[in-house]
């Protein structure tokens, strides 16, 4: 198990489990839900502390989209869900390179003989005394222009006293089939001025956010500030009171973006890459004691 350290922080990696993070700790206190030994042995990616989403984030509605006159179809990849979700990178083993005591690089080349996407990707993890920086890069290795997206999918521990804060002006209403049905201005009951987690299940994509999130676990004595680069135009929030975790996922594209009609004045976060072109972005997880 690869691990890097710097001062108070430690980061465990599980490259064979979809290029995922196994643990992220400050003074041995978990800041994300750690990957269990059983889930690691079973390569259960949804048990990881965090995993990458690429070559797109979240769902492909109807398991198909059309781009520049070409129809692309996908298979469900997260049973029992009926839709393809989060791309392919989280289902593939990555290669790990420890660059220094406090820095690591995970790499992936996915060059299938068929299928819509051929791409390469990297994740660079860097620790300083208080901050984890995760820089994700994706490169189009195919022969056609294609729409891309990417993001990171952390799982946080749902303590009874956990507090969450972020500011987002837009919200997609979740449809009956878990896809995005309509974009609206964020209503007060869905806003996150510092508050506890909702008592009802939520699974919503936010847009027009300031790319900052604050999470505090008072009973654990730790807090986390998330700062994302401008390329991460959307934020996915998932919480279910029946589950011991919740998710806050910075991502480039809106959920189901490749299926949504263009909107005047609104950027769905779709990144069109020419063959050989690449895009990257960093997310910083800044820790502190409370």
SELUMTOR-845485 format. One record per atom (N, C-alpha, C): residue in three letters; x, y, z. Coordinates in steps of 0.001 Angstrom, whole numbers, plus 524288, in hexadecimal, padded with zeros to 5 digits. Layout:
// residues N
ALAXYZ ...
This chain:
// residues 290
UNK803547FB5B80000 UNK800008000080000 UNK8036D804C980000 UNK80323808067FBD0 UNK8063880CC27FB95 UNK80440810CF7FF6B UNK807CF81374801F6 UNK8065B8178A805AD UNK80A4F81BF380569 UNK80875820BD8059C UNK80BDE8254E805F3 UNK80A698285B80AD5 UNK80E4582B6380CC8 UNK80D8182E3E811A8 UNK810318338281160 UNK80E228371E81478 UNK810B583C2581555 UNK80E5F83E8381A3A UNK8119883F1081E40 UNK80FBC8416982316 UNK80B2783E7682561 UNK806C5841328260C UNK8022983EE182879 UNK7FF1C83B53824C6 UNK8001883BB181FB2 UNK7FCC88392281BDC UNK7FF1C83408819D8 UNK7FB968304F818BE UNK7FD1D82B8181616 UNK7F8E482A2681222 UNK7FAA4827C980DC5 UNK7F71C826578098D UNK7F86B820D9807CE UNK7F49781D6080811 UNK7F53E818138061A UNK7F2CD81789800BF UNK7F556814A07FD3B UNK7F384813F77F7E5 UNK7F24D80E447F6BA UNK7EE7080D7C7F357 UNK7ED00808407F194 UNK7EC828085E7EBA2 UNK7F0EB808937E8D7 UNK7F0A8809247E322 UNK7EDC9804B77E073 UNK7EE16800087E2AD UNK7EB827FB8C7E042 UNK7E5977FBCB7E0D2 UNK7E3B07FF047E471 UNK7DE0C7FFA07E556 UNK7DC3E804A47E2A3 UNK7DC73804A27DD7C UNK7DA878090F7DA80 UNK7DD7D80E197DB52 UNK7E28C80DC37DC92 UNK7E59B812827DD66 UNK7E3C9815AA7E206 UNK7E2058130A7E61D UNK7DF68815BD7EA63 UNK7E315817207EEE0 UNK7E12481AA37F227 UNK7E39781BEA7F726 UNK7E166818277FB32 UNK7E4DB815BD7FE44 UNK7E32D812128024C UNK7E222814CF80779 UNK7E513818FA8089B UNK7E45D81BC780D8C UNK7E6CF8212B80D23 UNK7E4A7824D781001 UNK7E6CA82A1C81078 UNK7E60B82BC38161E UNK7EA6B82CB5818E5 UNK7EA2E82D9D81E82 UNK7ED6B8325682021 UNK7EB9A834FB82432 UNK7EE8B83919826D7 UNK7EF2C8376582C7A UNK7F3EF836F182E3E UNK7F50E8351C83390 UNK7F22583008834AE UNK7F21D82C96830C9 UNK7EFA58276A8311B UNK7E9B1827998316C UNK7E75E82C31830B6 UNK7E1AD82CB883095 UNK7DFEB82C9B82AE0 UNK7DC2A8293D829A2 UNK7DA54828B582442 UNK7D75882D8982286 UNK7D8E282F9581DEF UNK7D611833E681B73 UNK7D276831F781717 UNK7D33F82D2581555 UNK7CFC382A7E811B3 UNK7CED5824FF813CB UNK7CA97822958122A UNK7C97881D3C813BF UNK7CDB68198D811A1 UNK7D092816C281502 UNK7D4E48138381315 UNK7D2FD80E8A8105A UNK7D62480CB380CA7 UNK7D525807CC809EC UNK7D6548034180D9F UNK7D28C7FFDB80E63 UNK7D3657FB62811D4 UNK7D6B17F73D80F11 UNK7D9057F3C88122E UNK7DC147EF7F80FED UNK7D8AD7EC0880C79 UNK7D3CC7EB1A80E30 UNK7D0497E7BC80B27 UNK7CEEC7EA3D805F3 UNK7CDC67EF50805FA UNK7CC727F1F38011C UNK7D1317F2507FD88 UNK7D5C07F2F27FFCE UNK7DA7C7F3107FC94 UNK7DB5F7EDC37F9FF UNK7DABE7E9947FD02 UNK7DB8B7E45B7FAD3 UNK7D7997E3337F680 UNK7D2CB7E5347F71F UNK7CEB57E45F7F335 UNK7CEEF7E8657EED0 UNK7D29C7EC257EF3B UNK7D3047F07C7EB7B UNK7CDC77F34A7EAE1 UNK7CB6C7F45A7EF60 UNK7C6667F7147EF90 UNK7C76E7FCEB7EFBF UNK7C71A7FF717EB42 UNK7C8B0804EC7EAD5 UNK7C51D8087D7EDFB UNK7C0088072B7EE54 UNK7BC7E80A907F142 UNK7BD9980A5F7F71C UNK7C1368070A7F8C9 UNK7C2EE807077FE39 UNK7C7BB80A5B7FF2D UNK7C9D480CD37FB16 UNK7CEA880FDA7FB88 UNK7CDB9815157FE3B UNK7D202817807FFE7 UNK7D1AB81CC380214 UNK7D070820BF7FDD6 UNK7D2BC81FFC7F92E UNK7D1BA823717F4B8 UNK7D36C8209D7EFC9 UNK7D07E821607EB89 UNK7D21281F1C7E68D UNK7D150823167E22A UNK7D42B8225E7DDCA UNK7D3D4826107D96F UNK7CF36824E07D5DE UNK7CD01829057D3AB UNK7C8E9828807CFBF UNK7CB2182A6A7CA8C UNK7CB48826FC7C6AB UNK7CD60828547C176 UNK7CBF0823E67BDB5 UNK7CAFE825067B8C5 UNK7CBA7829F57B5F2 UNK7C6F482D997B632 UNK7C38482CC67BA0E UNK7BF37830557BB29 UNK7BD8082F3D7C0B6 UNK7BA8F832D87C2E4 UNK7B8B9832497C83F UNK7B2D88316A7C84D UNK7B13782E1A7CBD9 UNK7ABB782CEF7CCC2 UNK7A94682A1A7C824 UNK7A42B82ABF7C75C UNK7A143827217C402 UNK7A1228289D7BE36 UNK7A0A9824797BB0E UNK79F29825037B591 UNK799668236D7B54B UNK795F3827427B4F5 UNK790588261B7B4EF UNK78EF8822C87B032 UNK78BEA81EB67B124 UNK78A6081B437ACDC UNK78EC5818007AAB0 UNK7935F818467AD27 UNK797FA815597AB62 UNK79964816847A5B7 UNK7987D81B607A403 UNK799D581CE079EA5 UNK79A01822C279E32 UNK79D3C824B279A9C UNK79CFC82A2D79917 UNK79ECD82AA47936B UNK79D8382F0B7910E UNK79F248302978BB8 UNK7A2A6834EF78BB9 UNK7A72A8347178912 UNK7AADC838C3788C8 UNK7ACBA8395E7832F UNK7AC0483E0878109 UNK7AD9483F4777BAE UNK7ABA483B2B777CF UNK7A6A7839BE7787D UNK7A40B83638774DD UNK7A4FD83070775B9 UNK7A84682F1F77985 UNK7A9858299E77A9A UNK7A6E7827FD77FB3 UNK7A4288237F77F9A UNK7A19D8217278445 UNK7A55381DCB7872A UNK7A5B081E7678C48 UNK7A90681B3178F91 UNK7A5A181891793BB UNK7A67E813857946D UNK7A35C810877982A UNK7A6E680E2379C5C UNK7A4A080D677A0F5 UNK7A79480B9C7A57B UNK7A488807517A846 UNK7A75A804267AB37 UNK7A4EE800137AE62 UNK7A49D801E17B409 UNK7A0A9800257B6EC UNK7A091801477BC8B UNK7A5897FF397BF16 UNK7A78E802197C302 UNK7AC83800787C55F UNK7AC93800D77CB53 UNK7A7F08013D7CDB3 UNK7A7BC801B77D368 UNK7A2CB7FF187D56C UNK7A27C7F9E97D49E UNK79DDC7F6E87D625 UNK79C7C7F7F37DBE8 UNK797787F8937DD30 UNK792D87F7B47D9ED UNK791067FC817D6DD UNK7941E800AE7D6C4 UNK792AA805377D3A0 UNK79225803AF7CDEB UNK78E9F806577CB32 UNK78DCF805067C5B2 UNK791068086B7C201 UNK7939D80C817C41B UNK7968C810117C0C6 UNK79C6D80F7B7C182 UNK79F40810F97BD79 UNK7A4E7811707BDDD UNK7A62D8164B7C115 UNK7A9C1815BA7C4C1 UNK7AAD1819F97C865 UNK7B0AD81A7E7C95C UNK7B2A281F4B7C987 UNK7B7FD820AB7CB1B UNK7BC3D81EED7C756 UNK7BAC881CF87C2B6 UNK7BEC281B907BEEE UNK7C10C8162D7BFCE UNK7C5D9815637BDE6 UNK7C85D810417BE1F UNK7CD208101B7C1B7 UNK7CF65814A67C2EA UNK7D459814B97C5CD UNK7D3EC8121E7CB22 UNK7CF62812847CDA2 UNK7CECC810507D2DE UNK7CE1D80A637D2DA UNK7CD9B808107CE3D UNK7CD398025A7CDD0 UNK7D2527FFE77CBE0 UNK7D66C802F17CB5B UNK7DB4C801037C920 UNK7DFC28017A7CD0D UNK7E38D7FDED7CCE6 UNK7E8327FE797D038 UNK7EBD1802B17CE16 UNK7EDEE805E17D192 UNK7F1AB809EF7D035 UNK7F71F808367D1D7 UNK7FB1380ADE7CFB6 UNK8007D809E77D142 UNK8023580E2A7D513 UNK8052480C977D8FA UNK806CC810357DD1C UNK80CAD811447DCC6 UNK80E118162D7DD79 UNK81383817B97DDDF UNK8141181B6B7E288 UNK81718819DD7E668 UNK8183D81D4E7EAD1 UNK81CA4820ED7E932 UNK81B99825F77E8DB UNK81F6F829BD7E6FC UNK822DE82BCF7EB64 UNK820AA82C047F015 UNK8237C82DF27F4AC UNK8207282C1A7F971 UNK8227282D417FE0D UNK81FBB82BAD802D1 UNK81A5382E118032C UNK819A9832A18009E UNK814BD83578800FE UNK81210836417FBB4 UNK81382833197F7C4 UNK81137833D37F28F UNK810E882E9B7EFB3 UNK80C7C82DBC7ED0D UNK80BB6828EB7EA10 UNK808C582A207E50A UNK80984826B47E12D UNK806FF827477DC1C UNK804728221C7DAAE UNK7FF718224F7D936 UNK7FCB981DC87D712 UNK7FBBC81EC87D14D UNK7FC9681AD57CE0C UNK7FBF781B717C866 UNK7F878817267C63D UNK7F5C48187F7C1F7 UNK7F234814DA7BF6F UNK7F253815C87B98F UNK7F2948119A7B691 UNK7F1B2811CA7B0F0 UNK7ED3580E167AFB7 UNK7E91E810227AD62 UNK7E49780CEB7ABF8 UNK7E3ED80D677A616 UNK7E58F809567A349 UNK7E5AF8096B79D98 UNK7E2D6804B379B6B UNK7DDB78045579C59 UNK7DAD37FFB979A88 UNK7DA687FF9D79496 UNK7D9CD7FAF07927D UNK7D9347FA6578CD3 UNK7D4077FC9C78AFB UNK7D0107FC7278E60 UNK7CB077FECB78D0F UNK7C93F80213791AE UNK7C4D78048679130 UNK7C2E6808007954D UNK7C3F380DA6793E6 UNK7C0E98113A79615 UNK7C141816C179481 UNK7C65D8196D79607 UNK7C8B4817DF79A75 UNK7CD0381AF079C97 UNK7D225817E379CC9 UNK7D64481A5679ACA UNK7DBAA818AF79B8A UNK7DE7D81D5679DFF UNK7E0DF81C7B7A275 UNK7E319820ED7A547 UNK7E77381F297A8F8 UNK7EA82822F37AAA1 UNK7EE4E822397AED8 UNK7ECE88260A7B328 UNK7EE2B824A17B7F8 UNK7ECF0828037BC66 UNK7F128827827C08D UNK7F1D782BAA7C38B UNK7F55E82B8C7C80F UNK7F2A982E237CCAD UNK7F44A82C7B7D158 UNK7F2E282F127D634 UNK7F7EE830007D944 UNK7F8FB834E37DA76 UNK7FD98836327DD94 UNK7FBC6837E87E302 UNK7FDF08356C7E6F9 UNK7FC99836887EC6C UNK8014C838F97EF17 UNK8008783D8D7F15C UNK804BF8405B7F404 UNK802E58420C7F968 UNK806168410B7FD5D UNK804E584290802B7 UNK808A4846CF80481 UNK8068E84AD68070C UNK809E184E1180A54 UNK807E484D7380FE5 UNK8098A850C781375 UNK8085984FD3818F4 UNK8028484FD881A23 UNK7FF5985288816FF UNK7F9C2852E88180C UNK7F647851B181358 UNK7F87C8511180EB4 UNK7F553850E6809EC UNK7F6A984C3B80683 UNK7F28A849B980484 UNK7F2FD845DD80058 UNK7F142848777FB4E UNK7F4A98485F7F753 UNK7F34984A537F227 UNK7F2F7845B57EE6C UNK7EE7C845347EBD8 UNK7EDA0841027E811 UNK7ECE2843887E2BA UNK7F082842677DF24 UNK7F039844867D9DA UNK7EEFC840147D616 UNK7EA958408E7D365 UNK7E8D283C957CFB7 UNK7E9A483E867CA26 UNK7EBC983B2A7C6C4 UNK7EC9183C7B7C13D UNK7EA33838247BDEC UNK7E7C9839B27B990 UNK7E5B7835E37B5E1 UNK7E7228378D7B05B UNK7E8C6833C47AD18 UNK7EA7E834CA7A7BB UNK7E76A831607A3F9 UNK7E57E833AD79FD0 UNK7E2A6830C879BC6 UNK7E68582DC979864 UNK7E66E8289C798B8 UNK7E9CA8255379581 UNK7E6D2822F1790E1 UNK7E204824A779012 UNK7DEF8822A678BB5 UNK7E0118259B786B0 UNK7DD31824327829C UNK7DDEB8267D77D76 UNK7D9DC82AAD77C35 UNK7D63882BA677FE7 UNK7D21282F6A77EFD UNK7D1E38336778366 UNK7CFE68380C78220 UNK7CE6883BAF7863C UNK7CA338392178996 UNK7CAB9839C678EC9 UNK7C6D28377D79241 UNK7C5CB83B22796DD UNK7C11583AE47990C UNK7BFED83DD879DC9 UNK7C1FC83AF27A296 UNK7C4C083DB77A5E6 UNK7C70D83B607AA98 UNK7C53283E447AF75 UNK7C60E83BBD7B3D3 UNK7C55083E177B8F5 UNK7C83083AC87BCF1 UNK7C8E783CDB7C192 UNK7CB84839DB7C5AA UNK7CA5383C487CAF7 UNK7CBB8839817CF09 UNK7CAE883B6E7D454 UNK7CD078379B7D841 UNK7CC5D838EA7DD3C UNK7CDD5835727E180 UNK7C904834687E4DD UNK7C8BF82FA57E6E5 UNK7C41482DCA7E9B4 UNK7C59E82C317EF4B UNK7C62582FF47F2DC UNK7C75F82E8A7F843 UNK7C29082CB97FB46 UNK7C38F829697FF29 UNK7BF8282796802C5 UNK7C1008297280840 UNK7BD9482C7A80AA7 UNK7BE9E82EA780FC7 UNK7BB4982BF4813ED UNK7BD4282BFF818B5 UNK7BA978295E81D07 UNK7B62E82CCC81F10 UNK7B19D82A7781FAD UNK7ACF582D5682158 UNK7AC6C82D1282744 UNK7AF878301F82A1C UNK7AECA830B382FBB UNK7A9C6833C5830C2 UNK7A735832EB8353D UNK7A267835D683661 UNK7A32683BBC8367D UNK7A7E583D8F837C8 UNK7A8BC8433583849 UNK7AB9E84596833A9 UNK7AC2F842B582F57 UNK7AF19844CB82AEA UNK7AC4784991828B1 UNK7AF6684D788271C UNK7AD5D85254824E4 UNK7AF928530A81F65 UNK7AC51854EB81BD6 UNK7ADD4855A28165C UNK7AC4585B1C8149D UNK7AFBF85DA781197 UNK7AE83862C580F6C UNK7B0B086341809EA UNK7AD69864F08063A UNK7AF2D8669A80115 UNK7AAFF86A1C7FEBC UNK7AC7F86D1C7FACA UNK7A8EF870CC7F84D UNK7A86F86F627F28C UNK7A3AE86E2F7F0D7 UNK7A2A086CD77EB67 UNK79D7086F417E9D7 UNK79D67871D57E568 UNK798BC874AE7E3C1 UNK795008715E7E078 UNK796DD86CEA7DE63 UNK79395869A57DB00 UNK7934F864197DD1D UNK78EF7861827DBF9 UNK78E0085C377DDD9 UNK78AF88593A7D9B6 UNK78C7F8544D7D8BE UNK7896B850E57D569 UNK785D984D967D8D0 UNK780DE84DC37D79C UNK77D2584A5D7DA44 UNK77E1D844C37D87A UNK77E3A841207DC2B UNK77EFB83B9E7DAD9 UNK779E18394D7D8E6 UNK77A0B836E47D44D UNK7756B8346A7D220 UNK7746282F187D48D UNK7701782CC07D2F9 UNK76E83827B67D52B UNK772868236D7D43B UNK775B1824067D016 UNK7798D820057CEC2 UNK77F148219F7D04D UNK77F8B825577D403 UNK7848E827307D615 UNK787A982A807D239 UNK7853D82C337CDFF UNK787E082F9F7CA50 UNK78625835427CB31 UNK788ED838E37C8BE UNK787A583E6D7C948 UNK782CA83FAB7C60A UNK77ECC841FE7C881 UNK779F88430E7C5AE UNK77935848D07C473 UNK77B1A84C467C7DB UNK77A2F851E17C707 UNK77E0F855017CA43 UNK7801B8593C7C7FD UNK7838185CC57CAED UNK78055861637CCE8 UNK780F2862807D202 UNK77E20866CE7D475 UNK781EB869F97D7CC UNK7804D86E987D96F UNK7833F871807DD58 UNK782E086E8C7E283 UNK7873186E167E543 UNK7875286AFD7EA0D UNK7838286D2A7EE1A UNK77F9086A197EFA0 UNK77BDD86BF67F38E UNK77E4686BA77F905 UNK77C2B86EA87FCC3 UNK77E7C86EC380202 UNK77F0A8696480487 UNK77B33865FB803AA UNK77B66860DC80638 UNK77FAB85D5480402 UNK781FC85ECF7FF8B UNK7863D85BCF7FD3F UNK78B7F85EB07FD9C UNK78B848633080014 UNK790638662380089 UNK7938C8641D8051F UNK798A08656880511 UNK79C1E8637680919 UNK79F4C867D480B87 UNK79C9A86BEA80D7B UNK79F1D86F2D81161 UNK79FE786B8881606 UNK7A40F86C3F8190C UNK7A5C88685581CE4 UNK7A12B865A881F8A UNK7A0EE8608581EDE UNK79C6F85D96820DD UNK79DD2857D882177 UNK79A7A8552B82457 UNK79AF084F7D824B0 UNK798C384D0981FB2 UNK799DA8481B81F0A UNK797F18456D81A68 UNK79200844E881A98 UNK78F75844F78160F UNK789BA8447A815F2 UNK787F683F2F81807 UNK7833D83F1581A16 UNK7811C83A3D81C37 UNK77E8F836DE81803 UNK77E09838FA81358 UNK77BFE835F980EF0 UNK78063834CF80B18 UNK77FB6830B9807F4 UNK7839482F62803F9 UNK78403833CB80006 UNK788DD835047FE77 UNK789D8838E97FA77 UNK78DDA836C97F695 UNK78D0B837F27F1A9 UNK790AC836567ED8D UNK7904483A5E7E935 UNK7931B83EB37E9D0 UNK79262843297E660 UNK7978F845407E459 UNK79766846FE7DF75 UNK79BCF849AE7DD10 UNK79AFD84F907DDAA UNK79F09852397DF93 UNK79EF0857E47E038 UNK7A27785A6A7DC23 UNK7A10B85F1E7DA7E UNK7A440862347D6FA UNK7A498867CC7D8E0 UNK7A79586AF57D608 UNK7A877870657D784 UNK7AA2F870BE7DD38 UNK7ADEB86D607DE9E UNK7AFE986D587E3FB UNK7B52B870207E41B UNK7B6EC871817E8D2 UNK7BBC88747E7E952 UNK7C08F8710D7E9F1 UNK7BFEE86BF27E90E UNK7C42A8680F7E91E UNK7C6C3867A17EE6F UNK7C3A48687E7F281 UNK7C58F867E17F7DA UNK7C175864F67FB16 UNK7C35A861567FE4A UNK7BFF885E6F801E4 UNK7C2B185E348072A UNK7BFAF85ECD80B58 UNK7C1CB85E1D8109E UNK7BEC9859D581363 UNK7C1AE8563A815BA UNK7BF63851EE818B8 UNK7C212851D381E0B UNK7BF008514782232 UNK7C13B850FB82776 UNK7BEDC84C5E82A60 UNK7C2398498A82D35 UNK7C09D84544830A0 UNK7C22B846CD83636 UNK7BEF7849CF838F6 UNK7C07D84BBB83E2B UNK7C1F984763841F4 UNK7BF1C842FF841D3 UNK7C05683ED084580 UNK7C58A83C3784451 UNK7C76D83C9783F82 UNK7CC8783A7583E0B UNK7D0E483E7C83EA2 UNK7CF588437083F1F UNK7D3388478F83FBD UNK7D5FC8491383AC6 UNK7D38A847F783633 UNK7D60A8493683136 UNK7D22A84BE882D95 UNK7D45284EC5829C5 UNK7D12F85153825C1 UNK7D42985123820A6 UNK7D148851D681C59 UNK7D3808516181723 UNK7D14D855BD813BB UNK7D4D38587B81115 UNK7D34285C6480D30 UNK7D4D785A4D807DE UNK7D114859F480443 UNK7D20A8580C7FEFC UNK7D20885CB87FB4E UNK7D62F85D497F839 UNK7D69B8617E7F45C UNK7D7D985F087EF17 UNK7D47E85FF07EB32 UNK7D50C85D757E60E UNK7D6688617C7E1E7 UNK7D96F85FDB7DE09 UNK7DABC8633C7D99E UNK7D5D28649F7D682 UNK7D60D868DE7D364 UNK7D17286A927D06B UNK7CF32866877CCAF UNK7D25B862B77CAEC UNK7D05C85EC97C750 UNK7CC0385B887C9C8 UNK7CBF185B477CF00 UNK7C7EF858397D1BF UNK7C31585BA07D271 UNK7BFDC85BC87CE7F UNK7BB6E85F5E7CE64 UNK7B6AA85D4F7D147 UNK7B6D6858717D30C UNK7B244856187D58B UNK7B3D0853197DA7A UNK7AFFB852527DDC0 UNK7B0C484FB67E2C8 UNK7AC3584C007E3A1 UNK7AD71847077E45F UNK7A95F843257E56B UNK7A907842477EB45 UNK7A4428424A7ED54 UNK7A3688415C7F2EB UNK79FDE83CA67F387 UNK7A1A0838DC7F6BA UNK79E788343C7F7D1 UNK79E94833347FDA6 UNK799F4832987FFF1 UNK7998E8313680577 UNK7948082E3980657 UNK794EE82A108094E UNK7906B826D180AA7 UNK790CD825BD81081 UNK78CEA8276181398 UNK78D478269281942 UNK78DAC820DE81AD9 UNK78C5C81D4D81744 UNK78CE5817BD81871 UNK7927C815CC817CE UNK795F58191E815A9 UNK79B5881797814A5 UNK79F1F81A6B8184F UNK7A39C818048198F UNK7A76281A7E81D1F UNK7AB2381E3781A69 UNK7AA3D81F5081562 UNK7ADB5822A581258 UNK7AA7D8269C80F43 UNK7AD3382A8E80D27 UNK7AADE82E2480967 UNK7AF1B82FA780585 UNK7AD8A831C980109 UNK7B134833037FCDA UNK7B09E838A77FB1B UNK7B50483B347FA48 UNK7B536840657F7EA UNK7B9698401C7F3BD UNK7B7D8840657EEBB UNK7BB3483EE47EA5C UNK7BC23843767E696 UNK7C0A0845FB7E6C5 UNK7C1D2849DC7E2BC UNK7C28C847307DD72 UNK7BFD1849257D978 UNK7C027846C97D44E UNK7BFA084B057D028 UNK7C1A0849DD7CB7C UNK7C18D84DCB7C759 UNK7BC2684E4B7C4F1 UNK7B9D4849FE7C35D UNK7B4DD84A207C09A UNK7B03F849707C445 UNK7ABDA84BBC7C2CD UNK7A6F984AC77C593 UNK7A5638451A7C4D7 UNK7A280843047C893 UNK7A09083DB47C7EF UNK79D1B83D687C316 UNK79DDC839437C001 UNK79B018386F7BB11 UNK79C1683CB87B714 UNK7A07C83F867B79C UNK7A189844107B441 UNK7A186842AC7AE7C UNK7A37583E017AD18 UNK7A3E083C9E7A796 UNK79E8683BAE7A51E UNK79A7783B3C7A876 UNK7952283A737A693 UNK791DD83F6A7A6CA UNK793D8843767A965 UNK790BC8482D7AA39 UNK7913184BE17A59D UNK78D0284EA87A44F UNK78D55852897A01A UNK7908F857377A1D5 UNK79349859D479E42 UNK7964F85E7E79FAD UNK792BD862B37A1F5 UNK794E1865A77A59F UNK791F5869E87A7FC UNK794EB86EFC7A71C UNK7922C872F47A550 UNK794A4878067A48F UNK796AB87A1A7A9C6 UNK79BAA87B7A7A9DD UNK79DDD87DE67AE88 UNK79F4787A297B2DF UNK79E9F875027B202 UNK7A00D871427B618 UNK7A3CB86D3F7B3DA UNK7A80986C497B6AE UNK7AC0D8689A7B4FC UNK7AB26863577B797 UNK7A9D785F667B480 UNK7A8F185A277B695 UNK7ADF98575F7B816 UNK7B276859B67B6E9 UNK7B76A857747B87A UNK7B9618531F7B4EF UNK7B73D852B27B04F UNK7B91084EC07AC8F UNK7BE2C850AF7AA24 UNK7C22F84D6D7AA46 UNK7C75784ECE7A838 UNK7C85084B8F7A34E UNK7C85484E1279ED8 UNK7C94084B45799E3 UNK7CF2284B33798E3 UNK7D141846767987C UNK7D6D9845C979797 UNK7D7D38439D79223 UNK7DB578463178F58 UNK7DD418442178A62 UNK7E0D683F6C78B77 UNK7E1AF83C06787B1 UNK7E56C837C278881 UNK7EAB9839DE78A4B UNK7ECC4837AD78E7A UNK7F1CC839497909F UNK7F18683DD27946C UNK7ED058405C794E0 UNK7EC7D844C379881 UNK7EB42842C679DFD UNK7EC5E846097A1DF UNK7EB94844807A74E UNK7E9698490F7AA6C UNK7E77B847D07AF19 UNK7E57984BBA7B2BA UNK7E6B7849D97B839 UNK7E77684D857BBD8 UNK7E8A984C077C136 UNK7E65084FF27C4FC UNK7E60784E6E7C9E0 UNK7E41F851E67CDF2 UNK7E58784FC37D346 UNK7E61F8534E7D70F UNK7E7BD851D57DC55 UNK7E36F852F17E043 UNK7E32684F8F7E431 UNK7DFBB850507E8B4 UNK7E330850287ED8A UNK7E286853FE7F0FD UNK7E5AC8545B7F5C1 UNK7E23A853427FA81 UNK7E40884FB67FDC0 UNK7E15884E4C8028B UNK7E49B8506380719 UNK7E2EA854C28093B UNK7E5EB8577580D4B UNK7E3AB855F7812A2 UNK7E6F6853DB815FE UNK7E527851D781B02 UNK7E68C8559B81F64 UNK7E38985536823AA UNK7E4C38582F82863 UNK7E2328558E82D0D UNK7E412856F383197 UNK7E1AF8551883678 UNK7DD5F858DD83816 UNK7D96E856C083AC6 UNK7D53985A0E83CDC UNK7D46B858B5842A7 
